Amino acid sequence: MRWKVETKKSYLHPDDLLFPDYKVIISVANISKVKNHEMLINAFNKVKYKKVKLLIVGDARDNIDNLLNAISLSNKSRDIIYFGPSNDVFPLLSIADIFCLTSIHEGLPISMLEAMSIGLVPVSTNVGGIPELLDGKCGLLTEINDIESYANQLDLLLSNDDLYEKYSKNAKDKIKEQYNLDDYCRCISSIFFGIAKKEGYKMKILFLVNCSGFFYSHFLKLALSVKEKGAEVCIAAGNNNKKHELESLGFKVVLLPLSRCGKNIIKEIKALYSINKEIMNFKPDIIHAFTIKPVLYGSFISKVNPFIKGDVISSITGLGSLSLPKNSRDKFIWGLVKKFYKISLSAPRSKIIFENGDDMKFFIDNSISNECNSFVVNGAGVDLDVFNISYEKYNIITIILVSRLLKDKGISEYIEAGKILKDEGVNVRLLLVGDIDKNNPSTMNEKDIKEAHDKGYINWIGFQNDISQYNKLSHIACLPSYREGRPKSLIEAAACGLPIITTDVPGCRQMVDDGLNGIIVPVRNAVKLADAIKTLSSSPEMMETMGNYSRSISEKIYGHNSIRDQFYNIYGIK
C-alpha cells in the first residue's frame, strides 16, 4: 500500500482509493456554492477518457445536498468518490494525476500550490490569482461554467502523456522557484526586520535554561550570532556559574530560583513566578527554552498569561532519565510529565525543536506536538576549526568516553567492557572524561568509579575543559548511552575524525552509519561493547577510514553555521 490516511472522519476506507489502471482527478476544497462542484461533476460526465476516477475531498458547508444529488444523478456516479474532510490531504494528492478547481472566485488556493509541488497538473476556472500562477505553462484554464471546455481540457491532459509530463515538470519547478515556504518565511522576516530597523526597534530574545554552564558550552555561538544580528539577548538561568563570562560578552544574565532536581512544590511555584516576572519585564519577541523544566514552565506560563505575546520555542535536548522509568513510581511521574508537556506545548505560538527524529515521532505519536510545529535540528553544532583531525595520538590505542557520570550514559557497561578487555589481555585504554553529577538521580557512585580506575578497567581523569585535546589524542570515541538528544560529545569526536562506537538508541544511532563511520551495539550489553572495541582497535585501516567519514559528516551537517541557519529558519530570521 503506497500510503495511509486517518479514517476517523472519512466517508471511505483508504483501500477503496486504490485504482489500478485508472487515472485520478482530484478536487480539494470546501463544499460550498463558491467552489461550484456541480460544474466539475457536469464536466466529468462529458469526459471521453474511459479509465478515470473523480475524487472529491472537502468539508461540507452549505452545499452538501446539491453535491450528493449531482453525484447520484451523474451518468458516471460509480466513478465519483466523495471522500469527505481530511486533515492530511497529501496522501490523497499523491494518488492523483490532475487537480481540479471550478470556483466562482478565488485568491491563491493553498491546495493547488500543494498539488503542483508534487507534480499534479491543474485545470481551473479563470479566477483570482490562478492565471498568473499557471502562466499558460503549468496547467489549463477555462471560463466559469464553461462545462464543455472544461471537459475538453481534462480529456487533453488524460490522453496526451507528453503534454501532461511537460506541464507537471513546469508546475513542480514553479512552486520550487517561486512559492518555497522557507523562501517565503525569509522574505516575510526580512520585511519585518526592515520595518523594525527603520523604527529603531531591537528584537528581544530570552533564553531560558537550567544551567548557565550548559548554555555556555552548547549554545553560546547561537546567542552570539543573534546578538550580532542586532537582537537584545537575555539569558535567564538557574545558576550563576557562567554569569561573569556571559555578561562580559554583552548579554543580560538573570538568576532564577530554578533547580534541576527540585521537587518542593513551594519552590517550584516560586520558580514559575520568577520566570513569569522576567518574561513580563523583558518582553521578549522570542522565548527559547532548553531542557525539561524551562520548557515546561516557560511554555505553560506563555500559554496561560494573555499578556505574553512572543513566540515560544522549546528545545527538547533529549528526554532525560525520566523517560527511562525503572519502577511504578517512575512510570507515574513520567506519565505526569507527558501530560504537562501536552498542556504546555499546545499554545498556538509554540514551536518544538528536537535533536533526533525518534524523539519527534514520540511526541507526535503521543499527541504532544504535531508535524506543523515540530522541527529537527542536529544538536548544538561544533567549531570545526577547534575540533579537527590530528595525527598525533597516544601510544596505546585509546577509547574516549566524555560524559557526565550517569548510569543512563552507559558508564557501568563501559566499566564492565573495560574489565572484559583487561581479563582477555587486549592492549587498549578506556579513557573516561567527566565528573559525578550529584543532582541527577541516575548519578554513578564515585567510589565505584575510583575502584574501576584503580583496577585498571578504565582511566578516569575527571572533568576537563579542553575536550578537543583529548579527542585528538584518542583513537575511538564511545558512548553506550540508554537515550540521547544528539550527544555533543560524539559530535565533537566526529569532528576530530574519530570512529564511533555507540548504542542503538534514539540520538546515538543518528550519529553512526553502521559500518561506515562506526559500530552500533545493543544497549546495556557490555559484551557486545567489548567486542566492538576489539574489532575496531585491531584494525588501524578501519579506524582511519571510519574516522575520515566521521569528519566528512561533521563538515556537512554539524558545523556551527549549519546549525545556526536551522535555528534562524525557525526563529524567522534571515
C-alpha positions in Angstrom: 0.0 0.0 0.0 1.5 3.3 -1.1 0.0 5.5 1.6 -2.2 5.5 4.6 -4.7 8.1 5.8 -6.6 8.7 9.0 -10.1 7.4 8.6 -11.9 8.6 11.7 -13.8 11.4 9.8 -13.6 9.9 6.4 -16.5 8.6 4.4 -14.4 5.8 2.9 -11.7 3.4 3.8 -8.4 4.2 2.2 -8.3 0.8 0.5 -11.3 2.0 -1.6 -9.0 4.6 -3.2 -6.5 2.3 -4.9 -7.4 2.4 -8.6 -5.2 0.1 -10.6 -5.0 1.2 -14.3 -7.1 4.3 -13.6 -6.1 7.9 -13.7 -7.4 10.1 -10.9 -8.8 13.6 -11.0 -8.9 15.3 -7.5 -10.7 18.3 -6.1 -9.7 19.6 -2.7 -12.0 22.4 -1.5 -14.7 23.1 1.0 -18.1 22.0 -0.3 -19.8 25.4 -0.9 -21.6 27.3 -3.7 -18.5 29.3 -4.3 -16.4 26.2 -5.1 -19.0 25.3 -7.8 -18.6 21.5 -7.6 -21.7 21.0 -9.8 -19.7 22.4 -12.7 -16.9 19.9 -12.1 -19.3 16.9 -11.9 -21.1 18.0 -15.1 -17.8 18.4 -16.9 -16.7 15.0 -15.7 -19.9 13.5 -17.1 -18.7 14.7 -20.6 -15.1 13.4 -20.3 -14.5 10.8 -23.1 -11.4 9.2 -21.5 -12.7 5.8 -20.1 -10.5 4.8 -17.2 -10.7 7.8 -14.9 -12.0 8.5 -11.4 -13.0 11.7 -9.7 -12.1 12.1 -6.1 -13.8 15.0 -4.2 -12.2 15.9 -0.8 -13.6 18.7 1.4 -15.6 19.7 4.4 -19.4 20.1 3.9 -20.6 23.6 4.4 -23.6 25.0 2.7 -23.9 22.9 -0.4 -23.6 19.2 0.5 -27.1 18.2 -0.6 -26.6 19.7 -4.0 -23.3 17.9 -4.3 -24.6 14.5 -3.3 -27.6 15.0 -5.6 -25.4 15.8 -8.5 -23.3 12.7 -7.9 -26.4 10.5 -7.7 -27.7 11.8 -11.0 -24.4 11.6 -12.8 -24.0 9.0 -15.6 -20.6 8.2 -14.0 -21.7 8.1 -10.4 -19.7 4.9 -9.8 -16.5 6.7 -10.8 -17.1 9.7 -8.4 -15.9 9.3 -4.9 -16.8 11.9 -2.2 -14.1 11.3 0.5 -15.3 13.9 2.9 -12.9 16.1 5.0 -9.3 15.1 5.6 -6.6 16.6 7.9 -3.9 15.1 5.8 -4.5 15.7 2.0 -1.0 14.8 0.9 -1.6 11.0 0.7 -4.7 11.8 -1.4 -2.9 14.1 -3.7 -0.2 11.6 -4.1 -2.5 9.1 -5.9 -4.0 11.7 -8.2 -2.9 13.0 -11.6 -5.0 16.1 -12.2 -6.0 18.8 -9.7 -9.4 20.5 -10.4 -10.8 23.8 -9.3 -14.1 25.2 -10.6 -14.5 28.1 -8.2 -16.5 31.2 -9.0 -13.8 33.3 -7.3 -10.5 32.6 -5.5 -7.4 34.2 -4.1 -4.4 31.9 -4.4 -5.5 28.4 -3.2 -3.0 26.6 -1.0 -4.3 23.2 -2.0 -3.4 24.0 -5.6 0.1 25.0 -4.6 0.5 21.8 -2.6 -0.8 19.7 -5.6 1.6 21.4 -8.0 4.5 20.9 -5.7 4.3 17.1 -6.3 3.6 17.4 -10.0 -0.2 17.4 -10.3 -1.4 19.4 -13.3 -4.2 21.9 -12.5 -7.3 22.5 -14.6 -9.0 25.6 -13.2 -11.6 28.3 -13.9 -10.1 31.7 -14.8 -10.4 33.4 -11.4 -8.3 35.3 -8.9 -4.6 34.8 -9.0 -4.7 31.5 -10.8 -4.0 32.7 -14.4 -0.7 34.3 -13.1 0.1 31.1 -11.2 -0.4 28.7 -14.1 1.0 31.2 -16.7 -0.1 29.0 -19.6 2.8 26.6 -18.8 1.7 24.8 -15.6 -1.9 24.0 -16.2 -5.1 24.8 -18.2 -7.8 27.4 -17.8 -11.5 27.7 -18.7 -14.1 30.3 -18.1 -16.6 29.9 -15.2 -19.4 27.4 -16.0 -17.9 26.6 -19.5 -18.6 22.9 -18.9 -17.8 21.8 -22.5 -14.4 23.5 -22.5 -13.5 22.1 -19.0 -14.3 18.6 -20.1 -12.1 19.0 -23.3 -9.2 20.3 -21.1 -9.5 17.2 -18.9 -9.5 14.9 -21.9 -6.5 16.7 -23.4 -4.4 16.0 -20.3 -5.7 12.5 -19.8 -4.9 11.4 -23.3 -1.7 13.3 -24.0 1.1 11.9 -21.8 3.8 14.2 -23.3 1.8 17.3 -22.7 1.0 16.1 -19.2 4.6 15.5 -18.3 5.6 18.9 -19.6 3.0 20.7 -17.5 3.8 18.5 -14.5 7.5 19.4 -14.6 6.7 23.1 -15.1 4.3 23.0 -12.1 6.9 21.5 -9.8 9.6 23.9 -10.9 7.4 26.9 -10.5 6.5 26.0 -6.9 10.1 25.3 -6.0 11.4 28.5 -7.5 8.6 31.0 -6.5 6.5 29.5 -3.7 9.0 27.7 -1.5 7.9 28.0 2.1 11.4 28.7 3.5 11.9 31.5 1.0 8.5 32.9 1.9 9.3 32.9 5.6 12.7 34.5 5.0 11.0 37.2 2.8 8.5 38.0 5.5 11.1 38.1 8.2 13.2 40.3 6.0 10.3 42.8 5.7 9.7 42.6 9.4 13.3 43.3 10.3 13.4 46.1 7.7 10.5 47.8 9.4 11.9 47.2 12.8 15.2 48.7 11.8 13.6 51.8 10.4 11.6 52.3 13.6 14.7 51.7 15.8 13.2 48.5 17.2 15.6 46.0 18.7 14.4 42.4 18.7 14.5 40.7 22.1 15.3 37.1 22.6 15.1 35.4 26.0 17.0 32.1 26.5 15.6 30.2 29.4 17.9 27.5 30.8 18.5 25.4 33.9 22.3 25.8 33.9 24.3 28.7 32.6 27.3 26.3 32.1 25.2 24.1 29.8 24.1 27.1 27.8 27.7 28.4 27.6 29.1 25.2 26.4 26.3 24.3 23.9 24.5 27.4 22.6 26.9 30.3 23.1 27.6 30.5 19.4 23.8 30.8 18.7 23.4 33.6 21.2 26.4 35.5 19.8 25.1 35.2 16.3 21.6 36.6 17.1 23.3 39.4 19.1 25.4 40.2 16.0 22.1 40.4 14.1 21.1 43.3 16.4 19.0 41.4 18.8 19.0 42.2 22.6 19.7 38.9 24.4 18.8 37.9 27.9 19.8 34.6 29.5 17.7 33.5 32.5 19.4 30.6 34.2 19.0 28.5 37.4 22.6 29.2 38.4 25.4 31.8 38.1 28.2 29.5 37.0 28.9 31.4 33.8 27.4 34.8 34.7 30.6 36.7 34.5 31.7 35.2 31.2 28.3 35.8 29.6 28.0 39.4 30.9 31.4 40.2 29.6 30.1 39.2 26.1 27.3 41.8 26.4 24.5 39.5 27.5 22.0 40.3 30.2 22.0 37.5 32.8 19.2 36.8 35.3 19.4 34.3 38.1 16.2 32.2 38.6 15.3 30.1 41.6 15.2 27.0 39.3 16.6 23.7 40.4 17.0 20.7 38.0 16.0 18.1 40.6 13.9 20.3 43.0 10.5 18.7 43.9 9.4 21.1 46.7 6.1 22.5 45.5 6.6 25.9 47.1 10.0 26.3 45.4 8.6 25.3 42.1 5.7 27.8 42.4 8.4 30.4 43.2 10.3 29.4 40.1 7.2 29.8 38.0 6.5 33.2 39.5 10.1 34.3 38.8 10.1 33.1 35.2 6.8 34.9 34.6 8.1 38.1 36.1 11.3 38.0 34.0 9.2 37.5 30.8 6.9 40.3 31.7 9.9 42.6 32.5 12.0 41.8 29.4 9.0 41.5 27.0 10.8 39.1 24.5 9.8 38.6 20.9 11.1 35.0 21.2 11.4 32.8 24.2 13.7 29.9 23.6 13.8 27.3 26.4 16.1 24.3 26.8 15.7 21.1 28.9 12.6 19.8 30.8 11.8 22.4 33.5 12.5 25.5 31.5 10.5 24.1 28.6 7.5 23.1 30.7 7.5 26.2 32.8 8.2 28.7 30.1 5.6 27.2 27.7 3.0 26.9 30.4 3.4 30.5 31.6 3.3 31.8 28.0 0.1 29.8 27.4 -1.8 31.0 30.4 -0.6 34.6 30.6 -2.5 36.6 27.9 -0.1 39.5 28.2 2.9 37.4 26.8 2.9 37.8 23.1 6.3 36.4 22.0 6.8 33.1 20.1 7.8 30.2 22.4 10.4 27.8 21.1 11.1 24.7 23.1 14.3 22.7 22.6 13.9 19.0 23.6 17.6 18.2 24.1 16.7 14.6 25.0 14.0 13.1 27.1 16.2 12.6 30.1 16.3 9.9 32.9 12.5 10.3 33.5 11.8 8.7 30.1 13.6 5.5 31.3 11.4 4.6 34.3 12.8 1.8 36.5 9.7 1.2 38.7 6.0 2.1 39.0 6.7 5.4 40.8 9.0 6.5 37.9 6.3 5.4 35.4 3.7 7.5 37.2 6.0 10.6 37.3 6.8 10.2 33.6 3.1 9.9 32.8 2.5 13.2 34.6 5.4 14.9 32.8 4.0 13.8 29.4 0.6 15.3 30.3 2.3 18.5 31.4 4.2 18.6 28.1 0.9 18.1 26.2 -0.7 21.0 28.1 2.3 23.4 28.0 3.3 22.8 24.3 -0.2 23.3 22.9 0.0 27.1 22.7 -0.7 28.5 19.2 2.7 30.2 19.1 4.6 27.2 20.2 7.4 25.6 18.1 9.2 22.4 19.3 12.8 21.6 18.3 14.1 18.0 18.7 17.6 16.8 18.2 16.5 13.5 16.6 13.6 12.1 14.6 12.8 9.4 17.2 12.0 12.0 19.9 9.9 14.0 17.5 8.0 10.9 16.5 7.4 10.0 20.1 5.9 13.5 20.8 3.7 13.4 17.6 2.5 9.8 18.2 1.6 10.8 21.8 -0.3 13.9 20.5 2.1 16.2 22.5 3.1 18.1 19.3 2.2 17.9 15.7 4.0 17.8 12.4 3.4 21.5 11.7 5.1 22.8 14.9 7.8 20.2 15.2 11.4 20.5 13.8 14.6 18.6 14.0 17.9 20.5 14.5 21.1 18.4 14.6 22.2 19.3 18.1 24.2 22.3 19.2 26.9 22.2 16.5 30.7 22.2 16.7 33.5 24.6 16.0 35.2 22.7 13.1 38.4 24.8 13.4 38.9 23.8 17.1 37.7 20.2 16.8 39.7 18.8 13.8 41.8 15.8 12.9 45.2 15.3 14.5 47.7 12.6 13.6 49.4 12.9 16.9 48.0 10.1 19.1 48.5 8.3 22.4 51.0 5.5 22.1 48.4 3.0 23.3 45.0 2.6 21.4 42.7 4.8 23.5 39.0 4.8 23.6 37.5 8.0 24.9 34.1 8.5 26.6 33.2 12.1 27.5 30.1 12.4 29.7 28.6 13.2 33.0 29.0 10.1 35.1 25.4 8.8 34.9 24.1 5.2 34.8 21.9 6.3 31.8 25.1 7.2 29.9 26.1 3.5 30.0 29.1 4.1 32.3 28.5 0.7 34.1 28.7 -1.1 30.7 31.8 0.9 29.8 33.5 -0.2 33.0 32.4 -3.8 32.5 33.7 -3.8 28.9 37.0 -2.5 30.3 37.1 -5.4 32.7 36.4 -7.9 29.9 39.2 -6.4 27.7 41.7 -6.4 30.6 40.9 -10.0 31.5 41.4 -11.0 27.9 44.7 -9.1 27.7 43.6 -6.7 25.0 46.1 -3.8 25.0 43.7 -0.8 24.9 43.0 2.0 27.3 39.4 3.2 28.2 39.6 6.9 29.0 36.7 8.3 31.0 36.3 12.1 31.0 33.7 13.6 33.2 32.5 14.2 36.7 29.9 12.9 39.1 26.5 14.7 38.9 25.1 14.5 42.4 21.9 16.4 41.4 20.9 13.7 38.9 19.0 10.7 40.2 21.0 8.5 37.7 24.4 9.5 39.1 27.1 6.9 39.5 28.7 6.2 42.8 32.1 7.9 42.9 33.5 5.0 45.0 32.7 2.6 42.1 34.4 4.8 39.6 37.5 5.1 41.6 37.6 1.4 42.2 37.3 0.7 38.5 40.1 3.2 37.8 42.3 1.5 40.5 41.8 -1.9 38.9 42.8 -0.6 35.5 39.4 -1.2 33.8 39.2 2.5 33.0 41.4 5.6 33.2 39.3 8.2 34.9 40.6 11.8 34.6 37.6 13.7 35.8 36.2 16.9 34.3 38.3 18.6 31.7 37.9 21.9 29.9 39.9 21.2 26.8 38.0 18.2 25.4 39.4 18.8 21.9 42.9 18.0 23.1 41.8 14.6 24.5 39.7 13.8 21.4 42.6 14.5 19.1 44.9 12.2 21.0 42.4 9.4 21.2 41.7 6.7 18.5 38.0 5.8 19.1 35.0 7.6 20.7 32.4 5.7 22.7 29.1 6.5 24.2 27.0 3.4 25.3 24.1 5.6 26.4 20.5 4.5 27.0 19.0 7.5 25.2 20.2 10.9 24.0 19.1 14.0 22.2 22.1 14.5 19.9 25.2 13.9 22.0 27.6 16.8 21.9 30.5 14.5 22.9 30.0 12.4 19.8 29.6 15.4 17.5 32.9 16.8 18.8 34.6 13.4 18.5 33.3 13.0 14.9 34.7 16.5 14.0 38.1 15.2 15.3 37.9 12.3 12.9 37.2 9.6 15.4 35.3 6.4 14.6 32.4 6.0 16.9 31.0 3.1 19.0 27.6 3.8 20.4 24.3 2.1 21.1 21.2 1.5 19.0 19.0 4.1 20.8 17.5 7.5 19.9 20.1 10.2 19.5 23.0 7.8 19.3 22.0 5.8 16.3 21.8 9.1 14.3 25.5 9.6 14.9 26.6 6.5 13.1 26.2 5.0 9.6 26.8 1.5 10.9 30.0 0.1 9.3 30.9 3.4 7.7 31.9 5.7 10.5 31.5 3.4 13.4 29.8 0.5 15.0 26.3 0.4 16.7 25.9 -2.1 19.5 22.8 -3.2 21.6 22.1 -1.1 24.6 23.1 -2.3 28.1 25.3 -5.0 26.6 28.9 -4.9 27.9 30.0 -8.0 26.0 29.0 -6.6 22.6 30.6 -3.3 23.5 33.8 -5.0 24.3 33.6 -7.0 21.0 33.2 -3.8 19.1 36.2 -2.2 20.8 38.3 -5.3 20.0 37.2 -5.3 16.3 37.8 -1.6 15.7 41.0 -1.3 17.8 42.6 -4.2 16.0 42.4 -2.5 12.5 44.3 0.8 12.0 43.0 0.9 8.4 39.3 0.6 9.6 39.9 3.3 12.2 41.3 5.7 9.7 38.6 5.1 7.1 35.8 5.4 9.6 37.4 8.5 11.2 37.6 10.3 7.9 34.0 9.5 7.2 33.1 10.9 10.6 34.9 14.2 9.8 33.1 14.5 6.4 29.7 14.1 8.2 30.6 16.8 10.6 31.6 19.2 7.9 28.3 18.6 6.1 25.8 18.9 9.0 27.3 19.7 12.4 29.3 22.9 11.8 28.0 26.0 13.8 27.0 27.8 10.6 24.7 24.9 9.5 23.1 24.6 13.0 22.7 28.4 13.2 20.9 28.5 9.9 18.5 25.8 11.1 17.7 27.9 14.2 17.3 31.0 12.1 14.7 29.4 9.9 12.7 28.5 13.0 13.2 32.0 14.5 12.1 33.6 11.2 15.5 35.4 11.0 17.1 35.9 7.6 
